[in-house]
Amino acid sequence: MRPRTTPPHPDGASHTATGEASPQVSAGTAGIEETIRRIGGRHAYLPVSYGSPITEAARWRHCAALLDTESELRHWRSRLAEWLRASYGDAPERTVSGYLMSWYLLVPGYLGALLFHAARRVPSLRPEDVAFRLTDDRPHPDGIALLAPGFACLPDDPASGTAEATTVADEHALAALLRARFAGHAARFVAAFAPTTRFGRRTLWAAATDALDIGVWLAGRVCGDEGAGVADAALLLPERLAPFTSGSTLRRLPDAAGEPQWTRRRESCCFHFALPGAPAPCATCPRVTPRNSR
């Protein structure tokens, strides 16, 4: 069985964000630190904080150090493989790679999506400006830290014109900037991770596409308006825009009771089904749902 903690690819009907739902907040005249303080820790799904972590420093990983140091990335792979063997009895290479790419890419994807959705601000997503916390037992990210104060915003943002803010013309320009900043981080990950896995670059960019689409969907859910998150996903990924492998695949389908629910077709596979005793690929997997299905 899948562990009861957060799956590597959250998917619609089966995933429930925990913690108190928080509405969209006014950005205010304060900088990104105050914005994160108000929205980043109100829920249990990947809490977001600002600044270099002081407590539990040994559990935090700086994204740039992880991507620039081969031994750190391989160490994380080894820990993940050990956890899979202890939990399932085996750790197929493709499953280790599938989990790791999904978990890692959701860090910058969710960070950028949350601030875009909740405050119409886009932070720096450079690996040098992002860190994440790994749990001790199950080596997956369970917290994110933004390390840089700069952000992009809209002209009507009260902080527009301050030293830390870069103003863009409108929401479409802000969405394009988020795509570009996330793609820049994802490209660094692809360059570092590709030599350690048999996955091709299309598979890795498919996982990046999932991370951005899922990230803004989750942001809507945890902020109390799933539909608004879906709308932002369509704004961020209106169609296939290189290097991403598709537009947003979010759509409504009836659940077992016939009630319409938001779900999506994933672009990448986590290969959970390759573990001993695991069920067949899940319903949202590209191995099950044709790419032309919407």
N, C-alpha and C positions, 0 to 999 in steps of 0.2 A: 504493500500500500504506500501511497505518497505520505510523507510526513504531514502532520497537521499544521505545520508552520507555513509561512508564505511560499508558494510554489515558484519555480524559476521563471515561469511565464504566467503571470496572473491572467486568467481569462474570465470573461463576463459572468456567466451565471454561477460559477463555482466560487468566485473570490468575493470575500466580504472585507472591506476595509474596517479596521477596528478603531476605537477611540471616538472622541467627541467630534461630530461634524462641525466645520467652521465655515461661515459664509465668506464670500469675497470681502476683502478689507480695503479701505481707502489707504493709498500709499502714504499720505501725509507728507510733511516737509522733511521728514527724517530720511536717512540713508538706508542702504540695504540691510544693515545690521538690525535696525529697528523693525523693518519689514519682516525679516526672518524671525525675530523674537515674537512677533504677533501671530505669525501663521505657521512657523516651522515645527513647533512642538506640540500642536493641539491634537495630534492623533498618533497612533502607534505605528503606522506604516511608514518606515524610513523617516524618522524624525530628522529635521534639518536644523543645524545650528550655524553660528557665525564665529569665525576665528579659530586659531589653532587650539585643538583640545588640550586641556590641562590635566584632566583626570583620565585614567585608563589609557595613558599614552601608548602603551605597548600594543593595544588592540587596534590602533588607528593606522591606516595605510595612506600615505601621500600618493596620489595618482601618478604624478610625474616620476617619483622614485620607483614605483611599481613597474611602470612602462619602460623606464630607462635602464632598469637593472634586471637582467635576465634571471638571476638567481632568485629574486623576490617573486617574480611571476611563477617560476617553476615551484617555488616553495608553496605558494598558494594552491597550485595544481596538486601537489603531493598531499597537502592537508585535505583537500576535497576528495581525492581518491581514497584516502584512508577512511574518511567519514562514510563514503558510499560502500566500501567493503564492510565496514562495521554494521551499517544499516541494512544492506541488501545482500551481502555475500560476494559481490563482485563490483568492479569499477571499469566498465568498458571505456576505452579512450574517447569514443565519440560522445558518451554521456558526460564524462568529466568536462570535455570541451564545451558541450552544449550548455551545461549548467553555468560554467565559468563565464562564457561570453554573455549569457543572458543577465546574470547577476551584475557583472561589471558595468555593462552598457546602460543598465537602468539607473546607475548612480548619476551620471551627468544628465541622462534623459529626464529623470524625475525631478532633479534639482532645477533644471531650466524650465520644465513644464509647470512645476508648482508656482514658481514666481511669476511666470508669464500669465498663468490662469488667475491667480489670486490677486495680483497687484499690477499686472501689465508692466512688469519690469523683467529685463533679461540680464542675468549676471554674467560675469566672465566664467566660461566653462573650460578654460585651459587646464590641462592636467596639473600645472603648477599651482592652480588656484582652487583645487578640489581635493578633499580627503574623505575617506569613509572608514567606518568601524566594522571589524569582523568579530563575530561571536566566537566564543572559545570552543563550544562543542560542535556546532554546525557552522562551518566556515563560510557564511554568507554575510553580505553587508546588512547591518541593522541600524545604521545612522550615517548621515552625510554632514560634512562641514564645508562651508564656503569660506575661502581664505582671503578674498580680495574685495575691496569696497566699491569698485566701479560697477556701473550698470547702465543699461540703455532704457529709455522710457519714451512716453508719448509727450507731445507738446503741452497737454493739459495736466501733466503730472506736477503736483506742487513742488517737487524737488527739481524740476527741469530748470537748467541754468546753473545748478550748483556744480562745484568742482568735480564731484564724483559721477555726475550724470552726463550721458550722451543722448541727445534728443534725436529721434527719427520721425519721419513725416506722419505715419499712420500705423494702424494695426497690421496691415499687410507688410509694411517695411519691418515692423518689430518681429513678426512671425518669420520673415526671411532671415533676419539677423539671428534669431534663435536656431533656425535650421543650420545656418552657416557655422555658428559657434559649436553646436553639438556635432556637426559633421567634422569639424576640425579636431575635436577630442576623439571622436570615433576613428578617424583616420590614424591617429597616433596609436590607438589600441590595435587596430588591424595590422599596422606595421610591426608592432611588438609581438602580437599573439600569433599571427599567421605562421611563423617558422616553427611554432611549438605544436601545431595541430594539422590534421589532414584536411580540414575544411578549406574550401576555396574562398576567394574573396567575396564572391556573390553571397555565399552563406553568411559570412561575417557581416556584410552590409544588410542582409535581410534581418539579422538580429538587431542591428542598429535601428532599422526602420521600426521593428517591433518596440524597441525601447522608447522611442519618441512617441509613437502612437499610444502605447500603453501608459506612458508616463503622464500625458495630459488627460487621458481618460481617468486614471486613478486620482489625479489632482481634482477633477470635477467631483468624483465620488467622495473624497475625504473632505472637500469643502462644501458638501451638501447639495450639489446640483450636478448630477451625472450628465444631464442633457447639455449643460453649458460646457462640460468637459468634452463631450462628443463634438459640439460645435467648434471648439478650439482645435480639436484634432483635424477637422476638415479645413480649418484655416491654416494650420501648420503643414498638412500634407494633403492639399487639394487634388493632387494627381501624382503620378510618378515623376519625381524630380531628382535627377542624379545628384549624389551617388545613392540615394535611397531606392529601394526596389519596388515600391508601390506607393500609391496614395493611402490615406487612412482606409482601413478595411472594417471599421465599425459599422454595424447594422443591427436592426432589431429583428429578432426571431422569437417565435412562441416557445415558452418553456413547457415542461411536462404537463402543467395545468392549463396550457393554452394562453397564458399571459405573455404579452410581448416583453422581451428583455433585451438590453443591449449586449451584444457579443461581438467578436471579431474573428476573422481568419488570420492566423499568424503567418508571417512570412518565413519564420525559421522554426526548427524543431529542437527541443531540448534532449531528445533521445532517452527520455525516462523509460520508454517502453522496452529499451534494450536491457534493462536491469532484470535480474532473475525474479520471476514471479510477478513482474509488473504487468498491468493491463495493456491492451493495445493502444496505439496512439490516440490521444484525446480528440474530441470532436472538432476542435479549432486548429488542429495541426495541418500544415500544408500537405502532409502525406495522405490526409483524409479528405480535405475540402479542396476542390479544384481551384486553381488561381483565378479562373474567370468567374468564380461564384461570388456573388455579392449579396 
